[in-house]
Structures are given as structure tokens and as C-alpha cells.
Amino acid sequence: DPILELRDSSGGLIMSNNNWRDTQEAEIIATGIPPTNDLESAIVATLPPNSSAYTAIVRGADGGTGIGVVEAYDLNQAVDSKLANISTRGFVQTGDDVLIGGIIVLGQSPLRVIVRAIGPSLPIPGVLADPTLELHDGNGALIVANDNWRDTQEAEIIATGIPPTNDLESAFVQILSPGNYTAIVRGASGTTGVAVVE
């Protein structure tokens, strides 16, 4: 039973939702992608652009815990807007309990992206000391993998202007054709901890 909050860059609450049919039901249905379970949460919001930052927070109702997914969709693809930086923080465990970020490239042209796995530079306790990063295509095939970002593509990653700040963090620059992709963060040598995939 996830609860969803949308907050602005100062942490102020813009909107929250527990069960998606409780508020904005008609508007959420009109998107064509309503949740399939009434206990899931959703928010439709028009967000001002131009370097504005927003945070979506997922919590369990009544302190519940478990695996959840937070998604952001651009509902007006006719305008020239872009989701510029999407990141997710979570606790990376072992086996199937890794941190996953989905990427969908739309349109006709390839898109150049940087994907990063951040851990040791996070200013919180219990971070993932040495994250590894993989990118898989829509069929699950491995496209590229990285452990320590300076080991491969160092100059290209620095040229983006946003290299990781810790040498144990992972990153790669890739040109992606339109399609679906999955970024997977694991801990080197089976380690666990909090990390960010972006």
C-alpha cells in the first residue's frame, strides 16, 4: 500500500496521494496509464520548467515496507520538453534485490545520455561503498557495464560536466536508439548499501 508525495526543490509538499482513486481519478484514467491496483498511488501535476527540481517520495502506508516503483511520464509529448535528470535512491541488496532504473527513449533519433551509480559520495549513513552499473536493452541483453568510472571513458565522462565525485562510483556515456533500457546497480563483491541511479 504505497503512499506517493511530490515535493518541490525546497522540500515543500505539492501534492500527496495514498490510493489513486481517492483524488484525481478521472484525470489519472485519462492519461491512459492508471495503476492497476486501487491501493497504488498516482499524481497528475503540471510542473513549471527551467531548472526546477522535484522529488517524488514513496512510503509504505502505516509504516509498511517492500519493493515499490516510482515512475514519471511526460504526458504532453507534442511540446519540446525534457525530463533532464531523473534519479532514484534505494537500498541495494544482493541477488534480485538490486537498484533498477528504467529509461525509455522516444522519437526517431538516438539520444546521448550519461548514466551514473552514486554511493560513497552520498551524505547519508549506510551508503553502498563500491557500486557497479550495467545497462541492458529491452530484451535484457547487456550493452555496457562499469565498476569504477575512471577505468573507461574517463575523458568523455568528465566532458559531460557531471562526472561522479568519487572514483569508486560508476558511470558511462552511451548513445541510445529509441527503445526501452534498464540500468542496474549492484554492490561490488556482493556488498550492500544505499545508492542512487541516475
C-alpha positions in Angstrom: 0.0 0.0 0.0 2.3 2.8 -1.2 1.9 6.5 -0.5 3.2 9.0 -3.0 4.4 12.5 -2.3 5.5 15.2 -4.8 7.8 17.9 -3.3 9.4 21.0 -4.7 13.1 21.9 -4.5 12.8 23.4 -1.0 11.1 20.2 0.2 7.6 21.7 0.3 4.7 19.3 -0.3 3.0 20.0 -3.7 0.6 17.0 -3.5 0.3 13.6 -2.0 -1.8 10.5 -2.7 -2.4 7.2 -1.0 -4.9 5.3 -3.1 -5.1 6.7 -6.6 -8.9 6.6 -7.0 -9.3 8.9 -3.9 -8.2 12.0 -5.8 -7.9 12.9 -9.5 -9.4 9.5 -10.6 -10.8 10.9 -13.8 -7.7 12.8 -14.7 -5.5 9.7 -13.9 -7.7 7.4 -16.1 -7.5 10.0 -18.9 -3.7 9.6 -19.0 -4.2 6.0 -20.4 -1.8 4.6 -17.7 -3.7 4.4 -14.4 -2.4 2.0 -11.8 -3.9 -1.5 -12.0 -4.4 -1.8 -8.2 -6.6 0.6 -6.2 -4.0 0.6 -3.4 -1.4 2.1 -5.7 -0.8 5.8 -5.8 -0.6 8.4 -8.6 -0.5 12.2 -9.1 -1.1 14.2 -12.2 0.7 17.6 -12.0 1.8 20.4 -14.3 5.3 21.3 -13.2 7.0 24.6 -14.0 10.2 24.1 -16.1 13.6 25.8 -16.4 15.9 24.1 -13.9 13.1 23.4 -11.5 13.8 20.3 -9.3 11.1 18.0 -7.9 11.2 14.9 -5.7 8.8 12.0 -5.6 8.8 10.1 -2.4 7.3 6.6 -1.9 6.5 5.4 1.6 4.5 2.4 2.9 1.1 3.2 4.4 1.2 2.6 8.2 5.0 2.1 8.1 4.8 -0.8 5.6 7.9 -1.9 3.7 8.5 -3.7 0.5 9.6 -3.2 -3.1 7.9 -0.3 -5.0 8.4 1.5 -8.3 8.1 5.3 -8.8 7.6 6.4 -12.4 7.4 9.8 -14.2 5.8 10.3 -17.6 5.7 13.3 -19.8 2.0 13.4 -20.7 2.4 16.1 -23.5 4.9 14.7 -26.0 3.9 17.3 -28.6 5.8 20.0 -26.8 9.6 20.3 -26.7 10.0 19.5 -23.0 12.6 17.1 -21.5 13.0 15.3 -18.2 16.6 16.4 -17.8 17.8 14.4 -14.7 15.9 11.5 -13.2 17.4 9.8 -10.2 16.3 7.2 -7.7 17.7 6.4 -4.3 17.3 3.0 -2.7 18.9 0.2 -0.7 20.9 -2.1 -2.8 20.9 -5.7 -1.6 22.1 -8.9 -3.4 20.5 -11.3 -5.9 17.3 -9.8 -7.4 17.2 -7.1 -4.8 19.2 -4.5 -6.7 18.5 -0.9 -7.6 16.9 -0.6 -11.1 16.3 2.5 -13.2 14.2 2.3 -16.4 14.9 4.5 -19.4 12.6 5.0 -22.4 13.9 6.8 -25.5 11.1 8.1 -27.7 11.2 9.6 -31.2 13.2 8.8 -34.3 16.7 10.0 -33.3 19.2 8.4 -30.9 19.8 10.2 -27.6 23.2 10.7 -25.9 23.0 10.1 -22.2 25.2 9.7 -19.1 24.1 7.1 -16.6 25.6 7.1 -13.1 25.6 4.9 -10.0 26.4 7.0 -6.9 27.2 5.7 -3.4 30.2 6.7 -1.4 29.7 10.5 -2.1 26.1 10.4 -0.7 26.0 12.5 2.6 24.0 9.8 4.5 24.9 6.8 6.6 25.0 3.2 5.2 26.0 4.1 1.6 27.0 1.5 -0.9 30.8 1.7 -0.8 31.5 0.5 -4.4 28.6 0.5 -6.8 28.7 -1.3 -10.2 26.5 -0.3 -13.1 25.1 -2.2 -16.0 22.8 -1.1 -18.9 20.5 -3.7 -20.6 18.4 -3.3 -23.7 14.7 -4.2 -23.9 15.5 -7.8 -24.4 17.7 -8.0 -21.4 21.0 -8.1 -23.3 23.9 -6.3 -21.7 25.0 -3.2 -23.6 27.7 -1.8 -21.3 29.0 -2.2 -17.7 31.2 -0.2 -15.5 32.6 -0.5 -12.0 34.9 2.5 -11.4 34.1 5.4 -13.7 37.7 6.4 -14.4 38.5 2.9 -15.8 36.7 3.5 -19.1 35.5 6.7 -20.9 37.1 9.0 -18.3 37.6 11.9 -20.6 34.2 11.6 -22.1 32.5 11.4 -18.7 34.5 14.5 -17.5 33.4 16.4 -20.7 29.7 16.0 -19.6 30.4 18.3 -16.7 28.9 15.9 -14.2 31.4 13.2 -13.5 31.0 11.3 -10.2 32.9 12.8 -7.4 34.3 9.5 -6.0 36.5 7.2 -8.1 34.6 4.1 -6.8 31.3 5.3 -8.3 30.3 4.1 -11.8 29.2 5.9 -15.0 29.2 5.6 -18.7 28.2 7.7 -21.7 26.1 5.9 -24.3 24.1 6.8 -27.4 20.8 5.1 -27.2 18.4 4.4 -30.1 14.7 4.7 -29.4 13.6 1.9 -27.2 13.5 0.6 -23.6 16.5 0.2 -21.4 17.3 -0.9 -17.8 20.1 0.4 -15.6 21.1 -2.0 -12.8 23.1 -1.0 -9.7 24.8 -3.7 -7.6 27.5 -3.7 -4.9 30.9 -4.9 -5.9 31.7 -8.2 -4.4 28.1 -8.6 -3.2 28.2 -5.6 -0.8 25.0 -3.7 0.2 24.0 -0.2 1.0 22.2 2.9 -0.1 22.9 4.2 -3.7 21.5 6.4 -6.4 21.0 5.5 -10.0 20.5 8.5 -12.4 
